[in-house]
Amino acid sequence: MFDIFSEILVVLRQNRMRTLLTGFAIAWGIFMLVALLAVGNGFSNAMFANMSYMSQNTISLYSGYTSMPYQGLKKGRQIRFSMADCEWMSKHLEGCVAISPIFNLWSGSIASNTLQLNANITGVNEIYSDLRVMDILYGRFINLVDMRERRKVAVIDETSARKLFGDAESSIGKMVKLTNGITFQLIGVVEAGYENSQPSVYIPLSTANVIYNPSGYISDVSYILEGVETLAEATAYDERLRAQLANYFRFDPADRNAIWIANRIENYEQSKMIFDGISLFIWIIGIGTLIAGIVGISNIMLIAIKERTREFGIRKALGATPSSILLMVVLESLIITLSFGYIGMMLGIGLSEILCVIFPATTSSGMNPTFLMNPTVDLSIVFSATFVLVVAGVLAGYFPARRAVKIKPIEAMNAK
């Protein structure tokens, strides 16, 4: 057996170009499959993580302007949400189990004794933290008592806390001044938003309405929805919801500009379908690359066996058995496919690991999105693909060699 391996190594050295071409086809096929699957998984992980800033079973309503006349009312009429409207929604909207009116003061400010920052001031109730997936780092979020007593308390993002006080954790209990110099006490710090985004400040909605929103009109409404799970159910629910809102606010149900409905279940399912399609496309490309590698191996081995037909005839004339010649060819193919298959597999896994360092699983959330996250690949798929290529490489050498060794020695030695 040692003699066979020594002879194989000699043959491989004498045919370096052929060996490298065969090995490259094998390594490239494995590498591309692993790389494509890793990147595809990274895109999918990032997409679903980026959507995680809101609970999946939520509906958000944003008021707009009518674009159609309706029942004698002209188009261009502004639809506005009041607290009374929200009370009606909580009682009458189908599937609504918890609702949060939201008031936004986009051009606000927050200041400590030494620094002032522009900030988005958002008035919310205690339900808001259930609707938005918020990572409360220190302290707590607004609660029902804060709402009832109209407390002047605030929750800010981690970046703003560090800028204002040097340390986010020690900022709890400190006093800050919001727009118009109104003093609030910090009760919580949440995960920072998008990089270089406006600071986020959350205060009780009841307090915001008294200080900053005397009209009582709110920016938007979000609520938790129960009883809807599939895309078909979500689409049907949207139509029923729009009809219900159109009847209450008196606008044409076909008018999409009057109220914009953001159905997270529908968005999630549609995004899932898109990424399932992308995943299928990646698999098709990966398998196509794998097949191209197999075809490349087969072509190169066919040429190699044809070139060695004369050699096989001489070996048979000297007493070599067909089985010994086949064993040598199969072992040669096995060595090439295993060696270069391992190289391609390790390069693909290495690329995946490098990407995981650059885009780890903890870099993305709804508040801090990314386009790629934790681009890993299932090792069982990698090993299976490598095994397929190895088997293909061995068969690519075995069958043409089997035909070649069946030729009579005199015919083989005269082969060109």
N, C-alpha and C positions, 0 to 999 in steps of 0.2 A: 504493500500500500504506500510505503514511503517513496518507493521508486516512481509510482504513478504520480504522486503529488510533485515530486521533483521534476518529472517530465512535463507536467502541466505548467509549472512555473517557467520552465524553459520556453514552452510554446507561447505563453503569454508575453514573455519578454521579446520574443522574436516578432510578435504581432502587436506591438504597442498601440498603434493607431486603431486597429480593429478593436482591441480591448477597451481603449478609451472611449471610442464611439458607442460601443455596446453599453459600457458602464454609464456614460453620460445620459443615454436614453432612459436607463433604469433610474438613476439618481434624480434626473429632472422630473420624471413622471411622479415619483413619490414626493419630492419637494414641493411641486406645484399643487398637488392635491392637499397636502398638509397646510401649506400657506393659504390657499383659497378658503379652506374650511375654517382655519383660525380667524382670518379676517372677517369672514361671514358671521361667525359666532360673536366676534367683537362688535360688529355693527348691530347685530340683534340685541346683545346685552346692553349696549349704549342706548338704543332706541327705547327699550322698555324702562331702563333706569331714568332716562330723561323725562319719561311720562309719569314717573312716580311722585312728582311733587304734589299731585292731587290724588285723592282716593279714586279708585277705578269706578266705583258706583256713585258718581256725582254728576249733577247737572248744574251748569252755570247759565244765568240769564243776563244779557247785556241790553240795555235799552238803546233805541235808535230813533230814526225818523221814518215816518210812513212815506212810501213811494207810490202809493195808489190812493185815489179818493175812495171813501167808504161811507155809505149811509148819509150822504150829504156833507161829510167832513172832507176837507181838501187834503191833498197830499202835502208832505213836508211837515206834518204835525209831529212834535216831539213826544215820544212815549217816556214817561218818567215814573220811577218806582218810589212810592212813599212807604213809611212804616206800616200804614194801614193796608197797603197792597201786600206787603210781606206777611202780615197777619192772615190775610185772606188766602194767600198762597199756601201757608203752612197748614191750613185747614182743608183746602179744596183741591190742591194739585194731587193728581194720582201718584201714589208711590212715595210721596214726600214724607220723610220721617224726622228730619232735623234740618233746619234752615238757618242760614247766616246772611243777613243783610250786610252789605259792605259799602263803606264810604271812603273814597280816596281823595286826599289832598296832595296833589302831585308836586306842587311848588312850595313844599313846607321846609322847615329847618329844624335842626337839633343842635344844642350848644351846651358845653360845659363851661367852667370858669375861664378856660384858656382857648377854646376852639369852637368854631361854629361850622356845621356841615349842612349842605342842602340835603333834604330827605323827603322820601315819600311817606306821608303819614296816613295810616290806614285804620279806620274805625271798624272794629269787628266785635262779635260776641263770643261767648265761650265755646260755641260749636265750631268756630273757624279752624281750630287746631285739629279737629277730626276730619274736616274736609281737605285741608292741605296737609300733606305728610311733612311735618316740620320736626326738625331735630332740635329739641330744646337742650342746649348745652349746660346752662346754669339757671338756677331759679325756677320759675314756673311761668305758665301762660295766663292770660286773662281768664277769670272765672266768673261764676254767676253773681257772687257778692260784689265784685268790681262793677258789674253791670248795674245791679240794683242800687248801689250807693253812689254811682257815677264817680268812682274814684279817679283821681288823676295819677294813674299808674301807666307805665309803658314797658314794652318789650322791644328790644333792638337787636340788630344783627351783630355777629361777633366782630366783624371788621370795624364797624363803627364804635363798638365798645372799646376796642384796643386803641383806636385813634383818639378817642375822647379821654380815656382814663389810663392808657398804657397796658392794662391787663383786663381781660374780659370778665374773669371770675370775680375780681374785686369790685367790679362796677355795680354789682347787685346792691340795692339799697341807696345808691347815689342819686343825687338830684340833677335833672337836666332841664333846660328850657327849650320848649318847642315854639312853633310859630306864634308870633305876637307876645313872646316873652312869658308864656304860661309855664309854670314850674310843674314837672312831673317826677315821680319817683320810679326808678328802674326796678322791675321785679323779675325780669327774665332776659336771657340772651339766647338767640337762636342761630342756627347755621347761617353763614354769610351767603349772600346771593351771588349773582353773576359777577365775574371779575370786573372791576371798575364800574359797577352799577351804582345807582343812587342808594344811599343808606335806607334801610327799611325800619319804620317805627310803627308798632301796633299799639293802639290804645282802645279802651272800651268804647263801643259804638254809642252808648248812651252819653258818655262824656264828650265824644266828638260832635254829636248832634247839638249839644248845648253850647259848646265853645266855637266850633268851626262850621257848623251846618245848621243854621237856624231854620232854613227852609224845610229840613227834614227829608229832602229827596236824597236817595242813595245811588251809588254808581252802578252796582250790580248785585245779583243775588245768587247764592250757591246753596244747594241742598243735597242731602243724601237720598238716593233713590233705591227703593226695594222692589223686588218682583220682576226685574228686567235683567237678563243675563246674556242673551245671544244678540248677534248683529241684527237679525230679522226683528226680534222683539224691540230692540233699541230704535230701529228705523220707524216701526209702527208707533212706538211711544212718542217719538218726536212729532209725528203728524197729529196725534191726539192732543199733545201738550200745546202745540201751536194753535189748534182750533179752540182749545179752552182759554188760552191767553187772548186770542183775537176777540172772542166773545166778551171777555171781561174788559179789555182795554179799547175795544171798538176799533179794530183795524181788519183789513182783508186777510183771511188766513193764508192767501197766496203771497202776501207781502213779506218777503224775507228780510227786508231792511228795518221793519218796525221793531222787532226783537230778535237778537241773535241768540240761538240756543247752542251751547257747547255741551254735547253729550259725551262724557268720557268713556262710557261703555262702547258707544258706536265708534269713537275715535280709536279706542284700544283695539277693537276687533278688526277695523279696517287696516290699521297699522300692522296687526298680526298677519292678516292675509297678504299684505304687501311683502313683508319679510319672509313669509313662507314661500312666496314666489321667488324672492331673491335667493333664498336658501336652495330652492330647487334648481335655479339657474346656475348657482355656484357648483352644485353637485354635478350637473350636466357637463360644465366646463372641466371640472376636476376629473370626472370619469373619462371624458374625451381625451384629456391630457394623458391619463393612465393608459388608455387604449393606444394612443399615439406612441407611447413608450413601448408597449407590447409589440406593436407593428414594427417599430424600429429595431427592437431586439430580434424579431423573427427574420427581418430582411438581412440584417448583418450576419446572423447565424447561418442563414441559407447560403449566403455568399461564402462564408468561412468554410462551411462543409463542402461546398462545391470545389473550393480551392484545395481542399485536403483529400479529395477523392483519390488522387494518385498516391498520396501518402498512405491512405487506408489499404490500397491494393498492395503496396510494398509490404506493409505490416502483415497482411494476410498471407502473402507469399512467404514471409519469414516465419510463419507459424502462429501468428497472433489470432486468437479466436474473435469472432464478431462481438461476443459479449464483453470481452476485455476492451475492445475499441469503443463500444457504446458506453461502457463505464467511464472511460477516460473523457469522452465528450460530455457526458452528463455531469461528471465532477467539475470539469472546466466551466460549464455553464453555471453550475451551482456556486462555484467560488466567485465568479464574476457578479452574478445577480445578488448573492448574499452580501458581498463586500460593498458594492455600489448602492444596493438597496439600503443598507445600513447607513451609508454616508448621506444619501438623500433624506432618509428618515430623520437622522440627527440634525441635519441642516434645517429641515422644516420645523422640528421641535425647538431648535435653537432660536429660529426667527420668532416663533410663538412666544418663547420665554422673554426674549428681548422686548417684544411688543407689550407683554404683560407688565414688564418693569416700567415702560413708558406710559402705558395706559392701564393701571391696576384697577382692581374691582372697586376701590374706595374713592376713585376720582370723580365719579359721576353721581349726581342726584338731580332732582328736579330743579334745585336751586343753583346747581353748578354743573351744567351739561357738558358732554363731550361727544365726539362722533365715533369713538372707539373705546371699548371697555373690556378688560379681561379677555383678550382674544385667544382663548385656549382651544384645544381640539381633543376629542375623545381618543385616548391612546389605543383603544381596541380597534378603532377605525384605521388608525395609522398602521398597526400591526397587520390587520387584515389586508390592507392595500399592498403592503410590502410582501406579504405571503403570496398574494395573487401574482405580483410581478415576478417573484422568484419562481413560482410554478410555471408561469408563462415562459420565462427564460430557459428553464430546464427543458420544457416541451419543445421550445423553438430549436434547441440543439439536438434533442433526442430523435424526433421524427425524420428530419433530413439525414441525420447520421445513420439511422436505421435503414433508410433506403440505400444510402451509399455503401454500407458494408455488405449488402446483399448482392452487389455487383461482383462478378467473378474477378479474381486478382488480375488476370491478363487484360480484361476490359478496363478495370480501374486504373491500371498503370498506363494505359493508352489514352485515358481521359484527359481532355484539355480544359 
